[in-house]
Amino acid sequence: MIMKGQVAKNEKKAAGPKVPPQVKWMILLASFSSIGYGYLTTVIGGAMLAAGYFALPFILAAIFYMSAVIALYFNFRNVKVDDERSAQTS
C-alpha cells in the first residue's frame, strides 16, 4: 500500500528532477560559488569600499545581476515545463 508522499520502488528513478542538458554547466558553476569562492567577492568589495569607491561595488553587482538575468532568459526561453508540454499535445 502506497501512502501519500511515497513513491513506488519502480517509480523512484522517474521521480528525480529533469534537468535540461544545456543548463548542467550552469549548475556546476553555481556549485563553485557555494563551496567557498564567495569570500573573494567580499574581499574585493571591501577593498573598493576602503579605497573610497562607495558606489562601484553596487554598480558592478547590478551589472553582474543583469547579465545573469539575461543569460538565464536566453538559456531557458525554449524550455517548457511538463504542464505546458501536455497542454500542447492535447
C-alpha positions in Angstrom: 0.0 0.0 0.0 1.4 3.4 -1.0 0.5 6.3 1.2 0.5 10.0 0.2 4.1 11.3 -0.3 5.6 7.8 -1.0 6.9 6.7 -4.4 6.7 3.1 -5.6 10.1 1.3 -6.0 9.8 1.1 -9.7 9.0 4.9 -10.0 11.8 6.2 -7.9 14.1 6.8 -10.8 11.5 8.8 -12.7 10.7 10.9 -9.7 14.0 12.8 -9.9 14.4 16.3 -11.3 14.6 16.6 -15.1 17.5 19.0 -15.8 17.9 20.0 -19.5 21.4 19.2 -20.7 22.1 22.8 -21.8 21.9 24.0 -18.2 24.0 21.4 -16.4 27.1 23.6 -16.8 25.2 26.4 -15.0 24.5 24.2 -12.1 28.2 23.3 -12.0 29.2 27.0 -11.9 26.7 27.7 -9.2 28.1 25.0 -7.1 31.6 26.6 -7.2 30.2 29.8 -5.5 28.7 27.7 -2.7 31.9 25.9 -1.8 34.0 28.8 -0.7 34.8 31.1 -3.6 32.3 33.7 -2.3 34.8 35.1 0.2 36.8 36.6 -2.8 34.0 38.9 -3.8 33.7 40.1 -0.2 37.3 40.9 -0.1 37.2 42.8 -3.5 34.1 44.7 -2.5 35.6 45.6 0.9 38.8 46.8 -0.8 36.8 49.0 -3.1 34.8 50.5 -0.2 38.0 51.0 1.8 39.6 52.9 -1.2 36.6 55.3 -1.3 34.7 53.8 -4.2 31.4 53.6 -2.4 29.1 53.2 -5.4 31.4 50.9 -7.5 30.6 47.6 -5.7 26.9 48.2 -6.1 27.2 49.2 -9.7 29.3 46.1 -10.5 26.8 43.9 -8.6 23.9 45.4 -10.6 25.8 44.7 -13.9 26.6 41.1 -12.9 23.0 40.6 -11.8 21.6 41.9 -15.1 24.0 39.8 -17.1 22.8 36.7 -15.1 19.2 37.6 -15.8 19.9 37.9 -19.5 21.8 34.6 -19.5 19.0 32.8 -17.7 16.5 34.2 -20.2 18.5 33.0 -23.2 19.2 29.6 -21.7 15.6 28.9 -20.5 13.4 30.6 -23.1 12.7 27.4 -25.1 12.3 25.1 -22.0 8.8 24.0 -21.4 7.5 22.7 -18.1 5.6 19.4 -18.0 2.2 21.1 -17.8 2.9 23.2 -20.9 4.1 20.2 -22.8 1.0 18.2 -22.0 -1.3 21.1 -22.8 0.3 21.5 -26.3 -0.1 17.8 -27.1 -3.8 17.7 -26.0 
